[in-house]
Amino acid sequence: MMGNAMQYLMDISFSEVVNRVFWFFGAILAVWFVNIVINHPSAVMLGIKNLWLHPMRSILTVLGIFVGVASVIWLLAISKGIGDEVQRQIENLGADTIMIRTVKPPSEKLSSQGLTPYGLTREEYDMLSATVPTIRSAIPIREMRRQFQFKDRKLDGRLVGCTPEYAEVTKLEIDRGHFITDAENFSRDSHCVLSAKVAEKLFPYEDPIGQRIYMPENQDFYLIVGVLKPKGATAAVGGSMAAQDFSNDVYIPIRTLQQRIGDTIMTMRSGSREGEIIELNQITLRCRDVNDVKKTAELVSTALSSHEKMEDISVVVPLELLEQAKTTKYMFMVLAAMIASISLLVGGIGIMNIMLATVTERTREIGIRRALGAKRRDIIRQFLVETSVLSLTGGITGILFGLLCGPAVSAARSLANSWFEKQMMDLPAVVRTVEPSIVPESITGAFLISLAVGLIFGIYPAIRAAKMSPIEALRHE
């Protein structure tokens, strides 16, 4: 029996223990206040009447609790919204995927004479596909900057050489036509698929399907076989994953890119020519099972250990990023709640200050009530009811205002986009697109906390009033 009890306690997480303790004391407070309302309605009415005698003072006191409760709901909603957006973007990468990306090595690793090849190679792609048993599929990707042209309309964007699986992994959706096929990749066809923005810019009036776009750098035409639906940019995740913008992309078969453009890319910068030799920018591996991801990542890192000297690749595991994002979200939410709780603390101190002043002002009234037979518990109950009315009024109005978090943030963002368009565009995508998500527990929690604040900070003034000597209170002027 004792062993089962110990095992039960070990299975309960710390957060569950805190949650249960919180609800236990919250239930006690709620039962106490309901009992007062039902059994002593005159005390409640008298408390409201006494507070209404000083409306401005009461309103300012309520405002402290109002700000505290609204702050708890707003900060938790915004922090959860940001956390959910980051998690969603990581989940879009795929929990069963591993991404190996080419990164430019430090300048001291590059040769000062000629071109230094670096990054992932097709040979390594073939090796990983053939030797790692837990891999379900491997997707090679090559990216480069290019200018796209149709008639007199031009657009700078990103050319992506890929296979048909790329659309599934990156959640690209076809609007018209089709994505790159295996047959087009095998035949090295000069076909391409446009992102929605590229299609809109180059073909504002015509249907892009069946047209050809021109790439001046390699003096070649590509037949358009598909147009994608709009896709939002992904935010950077820590230092592991850079932000990606899919709006200016053009997709072609990767074997077509290798044949027609090659691995050497020359660019003009500040009057000088610079170049790089890259075979693949990224290899995306999809595991057979999510449980194989970490083990597969270790095998991949070992297989590509030859890159450690050049420091020209990075291995990104979305599953690990997702676990880190969840931990960071909860830490951020706890921090936000602690910051907002400071406002509740200030509001509680305001209640105590007002009630202490009230005790002094109503000393003679307290003496008269005691002389007429009122007991100490009646005096304590009266003052606790008044502090509870103040805190609950602030709590309820704070909750109602807190529920307006979503519309308020949307309105504020719209105004900011109108007045400070450039500054808003410089902000991370997750900040510009985040939608607050109300945490249901924050509503009930804020309500119970506001009630607790009224009781806790009202106890001392209530006891001080109850301890007054009736004779001394009657002499007070």
C-alpha positions, -999 to +999 in steps of 0.1 A: +000+000+000+028+024+010+047+014-021+017+023-044+014+057-027+051+065-032+049+054-068+018+077-073+036+107-058+066+100-080+044+099-111+029+133-104+049+161-119+058+193-100+034+214-122+005+190-113+013+193-076+013+231-078-019+231-099-037+209-074-026+229-044-037+261-062-071+247-069-075+234-033-069+268-017-089+285-045-119+263-037-116+272+000-116+309-008-146+306-032-166+286-007-159+311+020-170+341-001-202+322-014-210+314+022-207+351+032-230+362+003-257+336+011-257+338+049-247+374+055-262+394+026-265+425+048-228+426+053-222+426+015-247+454+010-233+474+038-198+469+024-208+481-011-226+511+005-195+521+025-173+518-005-197+539-026-193+568+000-158+573-015-162+564-052-130+580-065-109+562-038-126+529-044-122+532-082-085+539-079-081+509-056-100+487-080-078+500-108-048+484-092-064+449-092-078+455-127-044+462-142-028+432-124-055+407-136-055+421-172-017+420-172-017+383-162-041+374-190-025+396-217+011+386-210+003+349-208-018+351-240+009+369-260+037+347-247+017+315-255+009+329-289+046+335-297+055+300-283+027+283-303+038+301-335+074+290-331+063+254-323+040+254-354+069+265-376+092+238-362+064+212-366+061+222-402+097+212-407+086+177-397+094+159-364+107+129-384+132+150-405+168+158-402+182+187-421+219+189-431+227+224-444+258+238-461+272+268-443+299+291-455+331+283-435+352+310-417+373+331-441+405+316-428+393+282-440+389+294-475+417+295-500+429+330-509+437+319-544+411+303-566+378+288-556+375+266-526+347+239-528+328+234-496+296+220-482+276+189-490+283+168-520+262+145-542+285+117-533+276+122-496+240+123-505+243+089-523+262+075-493+237+086-467+208+073-488+224+039-493+240+032-459+217+046-431+190+020-426+166+042-407+162+067-435+129+066-454+139+091-480+165+118-487+159+151-506+188+170-522+184+208-525+204+234-543+197+271-540+211+302-556+202+339-563+190+346-598+171+372-618+139+361-635+125+380-665+094+379-687+092+405-715+102+438-698+093+427-663+122+416-640+124+402-605+153+391-583+146+359-564+159+324-554+163+296-578+157+262-560+168+229-576+148+201-560+130+168-563+092+162-561+094+154-524+105+190-516+069+203-519+056+178-494+083+184-468+080+222-470+042+222-472+040+239-506+006+238-522-002+239-559-026+265-571-024+258-609-006+232-629+017+207-611+050+206-591+082+191-604+077+154-613+102+125-612+100+122-650+109+159-655+138+155-631+150+123-647+148+139-682+164+171-671+136+191-686+138+229-686+105+232-666+099+254-636+073+261-609+067+297-597+058+309-562+026+330-560+045+363-557+068+357-586+037+348-607+020+379-596+050+402-604+059+387-638+024+379-650+000+405-636-023+401-666-014+368-683-018+331-673+018+319-664+011+283-673+027+275-706+048+307-707+086+308-705+107+329-682+143+340-690+173+338-667+199+363-680+228+348-659+228+315-677+209+327-708+183+301-707+145+298-709+123+277-686+087+265-693+063+272-665+043+241-655+029+252-621+021+280-598+020+277-560-003+291-534+010+319-512+032+306-483+043+327-453+079+331-443+093+310-415+110+326-385+146+319-375+147+293-346+175+301-323+209+300-340+202+266-356+177+275-383+178+306-404+145+323-415+132+313-449+112+334-473+094+314-500+078+343-517+104+349-545+112+313-553+113+295-586+117+257-585+133+235-612+144+199-613+177+195-595+193+175-623+184+202-647+201+228-625+232+206-623+234+202-660+226+237-672+241+258-644+266+236-626+283+239-592+304+270-597+287+303-591+304+337-599+290+370-586+301+406-590+307+425-558+322+460-554+338+457-588+354+423-582+343+388-591+337+363-563+328+327-567+319+295-548+317+259-556+288+242-539+271+209-550+242+209-525+229+235-501+208+210-481+200+174-477+167+167-459+164+132-444+131+116-435+133+088-409+111+058-409+100+065-373+102+095-350+119+074-324+148+069-348+155+106-353+181+112-326+199+079-333+199+087-370+213+122-364+242+108-345+250+084-373+248+113-398+271+134-377+296+106-375+294+099-413+300+136-421+328+141-395+352+150-423+335+184-424+345+193-388+378+208-400+361+231-425+331+238-403+310+240-435+279+220-425+253+221-397+229+193-387+195+206-376+170+182-358+135+198-356+125+173-330+152+186-306+142+222-315+106+214-308+115+201-273+136+231-266+108+254-279+083+238-255+106+243-226+114+279-235+076+286-240+068+274-205+097+293-190+086+325-208+050+320-196+061+316-160+083+347-163+054+367-178+031+355-150+056+366-124+060+400-139+022+405-141+019+393-105+039+423-094+009+445-106-014+423-084+010+428-055+009+465-059-029+464-062-030+444-029-008+469-011-032+497-024-062+478-009-044+475+025-035+512+025-071+522+017-086+498+044-061+511+070-072+546+063-109+534+064-104+518+098-091+552+111-120+571+096-146+546+109-132+542+144-163+557+160-186+536+139-167+505+150-170+515+187-208+520+183-212+486+166-192+469+194-212+487+221-244+474+205-232+438+207-212+432+175-185+406+181-149+408+168-156+382+141-185+405+128-161+434+125-135+412+107-161+398+084-173+433+075-139+446+065-130+414+047-162+416+027-153+452+017-118+442+006-133+412-013-158+434-031-129+457-042-107+429-054-135+410-071-147+441-089-111+447-102-108+410-110-140+407-130-134+439-150-097+428-155-109+395-169-133+411-193-106+435-206-082+406-208-105+387-231-101+416-256-064+408-260-067+393-295-087+421-311-066+448-293-033+433-306-047+430-341-059+466-341-026+478-327-007+459-353-028+473-381-021+509-368+016+501-365+017+487-401+000+519-413+022+544-394+055+525-390+056+502-421+094+502-425+100+495-388+074+467-387+090+450-417+123+449-398+108+430-370+110+391-370+081+374-388+069+357-357+063+391-340+045+405-371+022+376-374+017+363-338-019+359-326-024+359-288-038+327-274-058+331-242-048+305-216-080+293-199-062+287-166-052+323-165-088+335-163-098+312-134-064+317-118-066+355-121-101+355-106-090+333-076-058+353-071-078+386-071-100+372-044-070+359-024-054+394-027-084+410-012-085+386+017-048+385+024-043+422+023-075+429+041-068+406+071-045+430+089-068+461+087-098+439+097-080+425+128-068+459+137-104+472+136-117+442+156-091+447+184-102+482+191-115+489+226-152+500+223-147+527+250-116+541+232-134+539+198-164+559+212-141+586+225-125+590+190-134+622+172 
